[in-house]
Amino acid sequence: MSDTPRPEHLQPTACIDSGHSAVQAFARQHAQGQDERARAVALYLAVRDGLRYDPYRIDLTEHGMRASTALAQGHGWCVPKAVLLAAACRAAGLPARLGFADVRNHLSTERMRQTMQTDVFIWHGYTDIWIDGRWVKATPAFNIELCERFGLLPLEFDGLSDSLYHPYDRAGQRHMEYLHQRGAHDDLPLAAIVQDFARVYGPGMMDPAAWQGASFQADVQQETGA
């Protein structure tokens, strides 16, 4: 079976709500450039830096995982940001889907390590975009300010090569290991993500009370001595 775009890769879904007026406006504003590659790169940067990465506010409801919700909130963790990039691409006429992998994150916060009881992040999300006749991976999770505070190399995307997490940070310390690829999905597999999060992390990870009053930005500053 040929791995080429299908009609589904341009259509809205419940979470990849590319038909939402706010997502449409976001795509019109940022999908600028002379060709599809330039427009994809512009959308990637708009999502990467326009929405603050915040893994403390995880809402695994359908509403909480929608592209339009992440856009309205101005923040999101890796999956909603990947969902937004996919939705914006579809709104701009660029076929897009979601990709997932399990990763080992060597740079976390003490609160996250205590709550998750592991440094393995399952169902890490990125976006697959069809550019110049092939699928290219784009990972818009970490905004550039966060990278600077953590001493990470900002994850760039040129529309030619896959944009995946760096294995090392600026100082040469381990940053991210890809442990298991979960492949590409036409829509957000929310039921599977919820089930696996409950099994791997238990109720604490998804309990809003566990994160009440917590600030990811403040914990990052404490962690890094910034």
C-alpha positions, 0 to 999 in steps of 0.5 A: 500500500502506497504511503501517500496522502489520502483525503483524510490528511486534509480533513478535520477531525474532533481534535485535529479541528482544522475547520475551526475559525481560530485554526483557519485564521492562524493558518492564514496568518502564518502559512506564508511563503513562496512554496509548500515547504516555506509555508510548512516551516513558517507554521512549524515556527509559529506553533513551536514558539507561539505556544509555550511548552507546559507538561503540567497542564495535561487535559486528556479530554477531547476538548483538552486535546483539540488544536483550537483549545491549545491555540486559545490557551497559548500553551500545550505539551508535545501532543496538543502542539503536534495536533495544532501543527497538523490542524494548521497544515491541513487548514493551509492545504498541506496534508498532515498526520500525527506520529508518536514515539516513546522517549527517555527524557534526561532533562525533566523537573523534580516534580515530574520525576516524582509524579511520573516515577520514570523518565520515559515519556510514552506517546510523545507526539510530532507531526508528519507533513507531506512536503515535495512528495514525501512525509517529513517529521516536525517536532514543535514541542519546545519553544525557543525560550525553554531551550535557552533556559535548559541549555538545549539546542533549539529544534529547527525544521527546514522542511527537508530533513526530519526534525527530531529531538537532539540526543545531547544538549549544548553541554554534551549531556544526554537529552532525549533517546527514542525508545520505540516508534508508534508510527503514523496516525491519521487522527489522534488515538486519544483512547489508546493514549488515555489507557496507556497513561493510566497503566504506565503513570497511574492516576497521579499524572492525570490528576489536576490536584497533583499539579495545582499551584505548580508552575513548570516555568518556575520549576525549570528555573529552579532546576537550571539555577536560572 
